[in-house]
Amino acid sequence: MRRANGALRAPDPHGAHLLIIEDDRDLSSGLRDNFEIEGYDVTVAEDGRTGLDAARGSAPDLVILDLMLPELDGFRVLRELRDGGSRVPVVVLTARGQEMDKVRAFRLGADDYVTKPFGILELLARAEAVLRRSRATDGDARETYVFGDVAVDVAARAVVLRGAPVSLAPLEFDLLLALARRGGDVATRRELLEEVWGYDAAVQSRTVDAHITALRRKLEDDPAIPRYILTSRKIGYRMRP
């Protein structure tokens, strides 16, 4: 990991409170230094139980979460946060780079996934992008989209299925909204990566597919035969208008 040298500056995080849950003291110390340079207020927890308590008690704006932690592992921390209704953005930072671990983290509500070893500039950029999305507000407070039994309330960042609220992670909501706003037109994976994650179009990722799978599990009666979130083979996805 390299210290940021000023080549990248987070666009005014306004003193955002960052919680780092990481048991490697050298790594957490380096992360704290770099994020504080960028203007963040940083708290560090060295085990899963302490981190979960800190996330519940201090209401951070963003959490950076290791998966291999003492007391409670990162998956358990993430599950308990989401089951408890917390929508705090979470960036998973881990040496576990297998696809099944990434899919599991996204299904539990992670907003991004960074594999060790990593570049600090990339992590700073991803954290800022996740934080920016979570703070984004739509200019039209009355903007609502309805697809079959699904209603998307943009201003409230709420989704309702047959009258019952559906809990979505911030990134899941952003992805659903990106599809809904197209009114049934196809969105390619690259377009969604750019629009929702802020990645360059050249980046290749299975991230979109993992989040689509998570959305279907929450919104579809049968995720294997979706009614609302449809696949355009070899291209991307669209919502059924």
C-alpha positions as CSV (number, residue, x, y, z in Angstrom):
1,M,0.0,0.0,0.0
2,R,1.3,3.5,-0.9
3,R,0.5,6.7,1.0
4,A,-1.5,9.2,-1.1
5,N,0.9,11.8,-2.4
6,G,-1.7,14.4,-3.4
7,A,-2.3,13.0,-6.9
8,L,-5.8,12.2,-5.8
9,R,-7.9,14.2,-3.4
10,A,-11.4,13.2,-2.3
11,P,-13.8,15.9,-3.4
12,D,-14.5,17.6,0.0
13,P,-15.8,14.8,2.1
14,H,-17.1,17.4,4.6
15,G,-15.6,15.6,7.6
16,A,-17.3,12.4,6.8
17,H,-17.0,9.8,9.6
18,L,-15.3,6.7,8.4
19,L,-15.2,3.5,10.5
20,I,-12.4,1.1,9.6
21,I,-12.9,-2.5,11.0
22,E,-9.5,-4.1,10.5
23,D,-7.4,-6.3,12.8
24,D,-4.0,-5.7,11.1
25,R,-2.7,-2.7,13.1
26,D,-0.1,-1.6,10.5
27,L,-2.7,-1.6,7.7
28,S,-5.4,0.2,9.8
29,S,-2.8,2.8,10.8
30,G,-1.9,3.4,7.2
31,L,-5.5,3.6,6.2
32,R,-6.3,6.0,9.0
33,D,-3.4,8.3,8.0
34,N,-4.4,8.4,4.3
35,F,-8.1,9.0,4.9
36,E,-7.4,11.7,7.5
37,I,-5.2,13.4,5.0
38,E,-8.2,13.4,2.6
39,G,-10.3,15.1,5.3
40,Y,-12.2,12.2,6.9
41,D,-12.8,11.7,10.6
42,V,-11.6,8.1,11.2
43,T,-12.4,5.6,13.9
44,V,-10.7,2.2,13.9
45,A,-12.0,-1.1,15.4
46,E,-9.8,-4.1,15.6
47,D,-12.4,-6.9,15.9
48,G,-15.8,-7.7,14.5
49,R,-17.8,-7.3,17.7
50,T,-16.2,-3.9,18.6
51,G,-16.7,-2.8,15.0
52,L,-20.4,-3.8,14.9
53,D,-21.0,-2.0,18.2
54,A,-19.2,1.1,16.8
55,A,-21.2,1.0,13.6
56,R,-24.4,0.8,15.6
57,G,-23.5,3.4,18.1
58,S,-21.6,6.1,16.2
59,A,-23.6,6.2,12.9
60,P,-20.6,6.4,10.5
61,D,-21.0,7.7,7.0
62,L,-19.0,4.9,5.6
63,V,-17.5,1.5,6.8
64,I,-14.4,-0.2,5.5
65,L,-14.8,-3.8,6.6
66,D,-12.3,-6.7,6.6
67,L,-13.8,-10.2,6.3
68,M,-11.3,-12.2,8.4
69,L,-11.8,-10.7,11.8
70,P,-11.6,-12.0,15.4
71,E,-14.8,-12.2,17.5
72,L,-17.2,-11.8,14.5
73,D,-16.1,-12.2,10.9
74,G,-16.9,-9.6,8.4
75,F,-19.8,-11.5,6.8
76,R,-21.5,-11.7,10.2
77,V,-20.9,-8.0,10.9
78,L,-22.4,-7.1,7.5
79,R,-25.4,-9.4,8.0
80,E,-26.2,-8.0,11.4
81,L,-25.9,-4.5,10.2
82,R,-28.4,-5.1,7.4
83,D,-30.7,-7.2,9.4
84,G,-30.8,-4.4,11.9
85,G,-31.9,-1.9,9.3
86,S,-28.6,-0.1,8.8
87,R,-28.1,1.3,5.3
88,V,-24.6,2.6,6.0
89,P,-22.4,2.1,2.9
90,V,-19.9,-0.7,3.3
91,V,-16.7,-1.3,1.3
92,V,-15.3,-4.8,1.9
93,L,-11.5,-4.9,2.0
94,T,-10.1,-8.4,2.1
95,A,-7.6,-10.9,0.9
96,R,-10.5,-13.2,0.0
97,G,-10.8,-12.7,-3.7
98,Q,-12.8,-15.8,-4.7
99,E,-15.9,-15.0,-6.7
100,M,-18.1,-16.9,-4.2
101,D,-16.9,-14.6,-1.4
102,K,-17.7,-11.5,-3.5
103,V,-21.1,-12.7,-4.4
104,R,-21.9,-13.5,-0.8
105,A,-20.7,-10.1,0.4
106,F,-22.9,-8.3,-2.2
107,R,-25.9,-10.4,-1.3
108,L,-25.4,-9.4,2.3
109,G,-25.5,-5.8,1.3
110,A,-21.9,-4.7,0.6
111,D,-21.6,-1.7,-1.7
112,D,-18.1,-2.4,-3.1
113,Y,-15.4,-5.1,-2.8
114,V,-11.7,-4.4,-2.9
115,T,-9.2,-7.2,-2.8
116,K,-5.8,-7.1,-1.1
117,P,-3.2,-6.2,-2.1
118,F,-4.6,-2.9,-3.3
119,G,-3.5,0.6,-4.3
120,I,-4.5,3.3,-1.8
121,L,-5.5,5.7,-4.5
122,E,-8.0,3.2,-5.9
123,L,-9.4,2.6,-2.4
124,L,-9.7,6.3,-1.8
125,A,-11.5,6.7,-5.1
126,R,-13.9,3.9,-4.5
127,A,-14.7,5.0,-1.0
128,E,-15.4,8.5,-2.2
129,A,-17.6,7.2,-5.0
130,V,-19.6,5.1,-2.6
131,L,-20.0,8.0,-0.2
132,R,-21.0,10.3,-2.9
133,R,-23.7,7.9,-4.1
134,S,-25.1,7.5,-0.6
135,R,-25.4,11.3,-0.2
136,A,-26.9,11.9,-3.6
137,T,-30.4,13.4,-3.7
138,D,-32.5,13.6,-6.7
139,G,-33.6,17.0,-8.0
140,D,-37.3,15.9,-8.5
141,A,-38.8,15.0,-5.1
142,R,-41.8,13.5,-6.8
143,E,-39.9,11.1,-9.1
144,T,-41.4,7.6,-8.8
145,Y,-41.3,4.6,-11.0
146,V,-43.7,1.7,-11.1
147,F,-43.0,-1.7,-12.7
148,G,-45.8,-4.2,-12.1
149,D,-46.0,-4.7,-8.3
150,V,-42.7,-2.8,-7.7
151,A,-42.7,1.0,-6.9
152,V,-39.5,3.0,-6.6
153,D,-39.7,6.3,-4.7
154,V,-36.5,8.2,-5.6
155,A,-36.7,11.0,-3.0
156,A,-37.3,8.6,-0.1
157,R,-34.8,6.0,-1.7
158,A,-37.5,3.4,-0.9
159,V,-38.8,0.4,-2.8
160,V,-42.2,-1.2,-2.2
161,L,-43.3,-4.6,-3.4
162,R,-47.1,-5.2,-3.2
163,G,-47.4,-2.6,-0.6
164,A,-44.5,-4.0,1.6
165,P,-41.2,-2.2,1.9
166,V,-38.1,-3.9,0.5
167,S,-34.8,-3.3,2.2
168,L,-32.1,-2.6,-0.4
169,A,-28.4,-1.7,0.1
170,P,-27.6,1.7,-1.3
171,L,-25.8,0.3,-4.3
172,E,-28.7,-2.1,-5.0
173,F,-31.1,0.9,-5.0
174,D,-28.8,2.9,-7.3
175,L,-28.7,-0.1,-9.8
176,L,-32.4,-0.5,-9.7
177,L,-33.0,3.2,-10.3
178,A,-30.5,3.2,-13.2
179,L,-32.6,0.5,-14.9
180,A,-36.0,2.0,-14.0
181,R,-35.0,5.4,-15.4
182,R,-34.4,3.8,-18.8
183,G,-38.1,2.9,-19.1
184,G,-37.5,-0.6,-20.5
185,D,-34.5,0.2,-22.6
186,V,-31.4,-2.0,-22.3
187,A,-28.5,-0.9,-20.1
188,T,-25.2,-2.6,-20.9
189,R,-23.0,-3.8,-18.1
190,R,-20.4,-1.2,-19.0
191,E,-23.0,1.6,-18.9
192,L,-24.1,0.4,-15.5
193,L,-20.6,0.2,-14.2
194,E,-20.0,3.8,-15.3
195,E,-23.3,5.1,-14.0
196,V,-23.6,3.3,-10.7
197,W,-20.1,2.4,-9.7
198,G,-18.3,5.3,-11.4
199,Y,-15.8,2.9,-13.1
200,D,-14.2,3.6,-16.5
201,A,-15.9,1.8,-19.4
202,A,-12.8,-0.3,-19.9
203,V,-13.1,-2.0,-16.6
204,Q,-14.4,-5.6,-16.7
205,S,-16.4,-6.9,-13.7
206,R,-18.9,-9.5,-12.6
207,T,-20.1,-6.9,-10.0
208,V,-23.2,-5.9,-12.0
209,D,-24.3,-9.6,-12.4
210,A,-23.9,-10.2,-8.6
211,H,-26.0,-7.2,-7.8
212,I,-28.7,-8.1,-10.3
213,T,-28.9,-11.6,-8.7
214,A,-29.3,-9.9,-5.3
215,L,-32.1,-7.6,-6.6
216,R,-33.9,-10.5,-8.2
217,R,-33.8,-12.5,-4.9
218,K,-35.5,-9.5,-3.2
219,L,-38.0,-8.5,-5.9
220,E,-38.9,-11.5,-8.0
221,D,-41.3,-14.4,-7.0
222,D,-39.0,-16.7,-8.9
223,P,-35.5,-15.3,-9.4
224,A,-34.7,-17.9,-12.0
225,I,-37.7,-16.7,-14.1
226,P,-37.7,-13.0,-13.5
227,R,-40.8,-10.8,-14.3
228,Y,-39.3,-7.4,-13.7
229,I,-35.5,-7.4,-14.2
230,L,-34.8,-9.0,-17.5
231,T,-31.6,-10.1,-19.1
232,S,-30.6,-9.0,-22.6
233,R,-28.4,-11.9,-23.6
234,K,-24.7,-10.9,-24.0
235,I,-25.6,-7.2,-23.6
236,G,-27.0,-6.3,-20.2
237,Y,-30.3,-5.8,-18.4
238,R,-33.6,-3.9,-18.6
239,M,-36.7,-3.5,-16.6
240,R,-40.0,-4.7,-18.0
241,P,-42.1,-1.5,-18.6
